[in-house]
């Protein structure tokens, strides 16, 4: 469906990969559960999630206070080589919480998400959940799944230079894409997220100064751009040489990223927390060993930038169904 043709032609496509079947995860989930009903024993929250998130939040805020009088080069270096890992960890903690995988009571997960949001500097926890759950329910559906780049992005990002810029700024694209394509009216929770975040930001600036706040923002920005951990943004669903729609990563950075690299496993079983996702492949290996996967997120970023046949158009899309329209 386009992958082999693009590779042979050696040119970048001018349209997405279009699928005329349902996303693959629901059907695979049914098959696996019928064969391995014990998989349901893995469902439920991670009892250590609260403690893990609290440690990272406090460590990052403490680091920010230590840098209140540091030089800008030191702040940038610490942000890239240390703070970026912490803030990206918190971003993926928020991803975990969007699936209610810290507490059985959803509202507790929402409050913990707002707490995990604090060192990131920009309110995003509540809004992220709104759009991310649609990414799972309507994977690749045109006009609904905001994880897929816009047509304008794909038209503009066509070569090594523009792809490099896109990778560096990809957090901005993720944040702004829904606002322009599918804006949702903010509610009380978004307002709560905003007020608490602005209060924390103001407190950091008031007590420790702008450099401490800048460290937090830089940690978020560089951690979401040309950074090893940010490779998961591309590795998860970008189609390189096959028609496979979702790809897993089985490398060491899963230890710092709530095992989001187990992405086929996550989409198949979004109710299983990250600390147990590896067991999915162990229980049902025949469903995953034949799928293409990665061992390096840095390599994925390099492949994305340097492969002239790959770009934002390298995503699987499908037309909205009547069922999806009713669900909305």
C-alpha positions in Angstrom: 0.0 0.0 0.0 2.7 2.5 -0.9 5.7 1.5 1.3 7.5 -0.7 -1.3 6.7 1.8 -4.1 8.1 4.7 -2.2 11.3 2.8 -1.4 11.8 1.8 -5.1 11.1 5.3 -6.4 13.3 6.9 -3.8 11.0 9.9 -3.3 8.8 11.1 -0.6 5.1 10.4 -1.0 2.5 13.1 -1.3 -0.2 11.4 0.7 -0.6 9.2 3.7 -0.9 5.4 3.7 -4.6 4.7 3.6 -6.1 1.7 5.3 -9.6 0.3 4.5 -9.7 -2.0 7.5 -10.2 -1.4 11.2 -7.2 -0.7 13.4 -5.4 -4.0 14.3 -5.4 -3.9 18.1 -9.0 -4.6 19.0 -9.1 -7.8 17.0 -5.7 -9.0 18.3 -6.8 -8.2 21.8 -9.9 -10.5 21.4 -7.7 -13.3 19.9 -5.2 -13.1 22.7 -7.8 -13.0 25.5 -9.6 -16.0 24.0 -6.4 -18.0 24.0 -4.8 -16.5 27.2 -7.6 -15.4 29.5 -5.0 -15.1 32.3 -3.9 -11.8 30.6 -6.8 -10.1 32.5 -4.9 -10.7 35.7 -2.4 -8.0 34.6 -5.2 -5.4 34.3 -5.3 -2.7 37.0 -3.2 0.2 38.4 0.4 0.2 39.3 0.6 0.5 43.1 4.1 2.2 42.9 3.0 4.9 40.4 2.3 7.6 43.0 5.7 7.1 44.7 7.6 7.0 41.4 6.0 10.2 40.2 6.5 12.0 43.5 10.2 11.2 43.5 10.7 12.5 40.0 8.6 15.7 40.6 10.5 16.6 43.8 13.9 15.8 42.3 13.2 18.0 39.3 11.9 20.9 41.3 14.8 20.6 43.7 17.3 20.6 40.7 15.6 23.8 39.4 16.2 25.6 42.7 19.9 24.6 42.7 20.3 26.3 39.4 18.9 29.7 40.3 22.4 31.4 40.1 23.9 29.1 37.4 25.2 30.2 34.1 23.1 29.7 31.0 25.4 27.1 29.5 25.3 25.1 32.7 21.5 25.3 32.8 21.3 24.2 29.2 23.7 21.3 29.8 21.9 20.1 32.9 18.5 20.5 31.2 19.6 18.3 28.2 21.6 15.6 30.0 19.5 15.4 33.2 16.3 17.4 33.4 15.1 16.3 30.0 15.0 12.7 31.1 13.0 13.6 34.2 10.4 15.8 32.4 10.0 13.2 29.6 9.5 10.6 32.3 6.7 12.8 33.7 5.2 13.3 30.3 4.9 9.5 30.0 3.7 9.3 33.6 0.8 11.6 32.5 0.3 9.2 29.5 0.0 6.4 32.1 -2.4 8.4 34.2 -4.6 9.2 31.2 -5.4 5.4 31.2 -6.2 5.5 35.0 -3.2 3.2 35.8 -2.2 4.7 39.2 -5.5 4.5 41.0 -8.8 2.6 40.5 -10.7 5.9 41.0 -10.3 8.0 37.9 -10.4 11.4 39.7 -7.3 10.5 41.7 -5.4 9.8 38.5 -6.5 13.2 37.2 -5.2 15.0 40.4 -1.9 13.0 40.2 -1.6 14.0 36.5 -1.9 17.7 37.5 0.8 17.1 40.1 3.1 15.3 37.6 2.6 18.2 35.3 4.2 20.7 37.6 7.9 20.5 36.6 6.9 20.5 32.9 6.0 24.1 33.3 3.1 24.2 30.8 -0.4 22.8 31.6 -1.1 19.8 29.4 -2.2 16.9 31.6 -6.0 17.2 31.3 -6.0 18.2 27.7 -3.7 15.4 26.8 -6.0 12.8 28.2 -8.9 14.1 26.1 -7.1 13.7 22.8 -5.0 10.6 23.7 -8.0 8.4 24.5 -9.4 9.2 21.0 -6.0 8.1 19.6 -6.7 4.7 21.0 -10.4 4.5 20.1 -10.0 5.9 16.6 -6.4 5.1 15.7 -5.5 6.8 12.4 -9.0 8.0 11.7 -8.9 11.1 9.6 -10.0 14.2 11.5 -10.2 12.4 14.9 -6.7 11.0 15.8 -4.6 14.1 16.5 -1.5 12.0 16.8 -1.3 12.0 13.0 0.4 15.0 11.5 -1.7 17.5 9.6 -1.6 17.7 5.8 0.1 21.1 6.0 2.9 19.7 8.2 3.4 16.8 5.8 3.6 19.2 2.8 6.1 21.5 4.4 8.4 18.9 5.9 10.0 17.3 2.8 13.8 17.1 3.3 16.6 16.6 5.8 16.6 20.3 7.0 12.8 20.6 7.5 12.6 17.1 9.1 15.3 18.1 11.5 13.5 21.3 12.4 10.2 19.3 12.8 11.9 16.8 15.1 13.3 19.6 17.3 9.9 21.3 17.5 7.7 18.3 17.5 6.3 19.1 20.9 4.9 22.3 19.5 3.3 20.4 16.6 1.7 18.0 19.1 0.4 20.8 21.2 -0.8 23.1 18.5 -2.2 20.5 16.0 -5.4 19.8 18.0 -6.0 23.6 18.5 -6.1 24.2 14.8 -7.6 21.0 13.5 -10.0 19.8 16.2 -10.3 22.3 19.1 -12.3 21.2 22.2 -13.8 23.7 24.6 -11.9 23.8 27.9 -13.7 22.7 31.0 -13.3 23.0 34.8 -10.5 20.5 34.9 -8.5 22.4 32.2 -9.0 25.5 34.3 -7.8 23.8 37.4 -4.7 22.4 35.6 -4.0 25.9 34.3 -4.4 27.7 37.6 -2.3 25.2 39.6 0.5 25.2 37.0 0.6 29.0 36.8 0.8 29.2 40.6 3.7 26.8 40.7 5.5 28.7 37.8 4.9 32.0 39.6 6.2 30.6 42.9 9.4 29.3 41.2 10.1 32.7 39.6 9.3 34.6 42.8 11.4 32.5 45.2 14.2 31.3 42.9 14.1 33.5 39.8 13.7 33.1 36.1 16.7 30.8 35.6 15.0 28.1 37.7 11.9 28.4 35.6 13.9 28.5 32.4 15.5 25.2 33.4 12.1 23.6 33.7 11.0 24.8 30.3 14.3 23.9 28.7 14.1 20.4 30.1 10.6 20.0 28.5 11.7 21.5 25.2 14.9 19.6 24.6 13.5 16.4 26.1 10.8 16.4 23.5 12.9 17.3 20.5 16.3 15.9 19.2 16.6 13.6 22.2 16.9 9.8 22.6 13.7 9.5 24.6 11.7 11.5 22.1 12.4 8.9 19.5 9.2 7.1 20.7 7.1 9.8 19.1 8.3 8.6 15.7 8.9 4.9 16.4 5.3 4.2 17.7 3.3 4.6 14.5 5.5 5.9 11.6 5.6 3.5 8.7 9.0 3.0 7.3 9.1 -0.1 5.0 6.0 -2.2 5.7 2.3 -1.7 6.2 2.7 -2.4 9.9 0.8 0.3 11.8 2.3 0.2 15.3 5.9 -0.7 16.3 7.4 -1.6 19.7 10.8 -0.7 21.1 12.6 -3.2 23.3 15.6 -1.2 24.5 16.8 0.0 27.9 15.1 3.4 27.8 11.9 1.6 28.7 13.1 1.7 32.3 12.8 5.5 32.2 9.6 5.8 30.1 7.0 3.6 31.8 7.7 1.0 29.2 5.9 3.0 26.5 8.2 1.3 24.1 6.0 -1.8 24.4 3.6 0.0 22.1 1.9 -2.8 20.3 1.4 -4.4 23.7 0.1 -1.1 25.1 -2.5 -0.6 22.3 -3.6 -4.2 22.5 -4.0 -3.8 26.3 -4.3 -0.2 27.4 -5.6 -1.3 30.8 -2.2 -3.0 31.7 0.3 -0.6 33.4 3.7 -0.1 32.0 5.5 -2.1 34.7 3.6 -5.3 33.4 3.6 -4.7 29.7 6.7 -6.9 29.2 4.6 -9.9 30.5 2.2 -9.5 27.6 4.9 -10.6 25.1 6.0 -13.3 27.5 2.5 -14.8 27.8 1.7 -14.5 24.1 5.0 -14.4 22.2 3.7 -15.7 18.9 1.6 -12.5 18.5 4.6 -10.2 18.8 7.8 -11.9 17.7 6.8 -11.7 14.1 6.3 -7.9 14.2 9.0 -5.5 13.3 10.4 -3.6 16.3 13.3 -1.3 17.4 16.1 -1.5 19.8 17.2 2.2 19.5 15.1 5.3 19.6 18.1 7.4 18.5 18.5 5.2 15.4 14.8 5.8 14.6 15.3 9.6 14.7 18.3 9.3 12.4 16.4 7.0 10.0 13.4 9.4 10.0 15.6 12.4 9.1 17.9 10.8 6.6 15.6 8.5 4.7 14.3 10.6 1.9 11.2 8.4 1.5 10.0 8.9 5.0 8.3 12.0 6.5 5.1 13.1 8.2 3.1 11.4 5.4 4.5 8.1 6.6 1.4 7.4 8.8 -1.5 5.0 8.3 -4.9 6.8 8.1 -8.4 5.6 7.7 -11.7 7.3 6.9 -14.1 8.0 9.8 -16.7 5.4 10.1 -20.4 5.9 11.0 -19.7 4.3 14.3 -17.0 6.8 15.1 -19.2 9.7 14.1 -21.9 8.4 16.5 -19.4 7.9 19.3 -18.2 11.5 19.0 
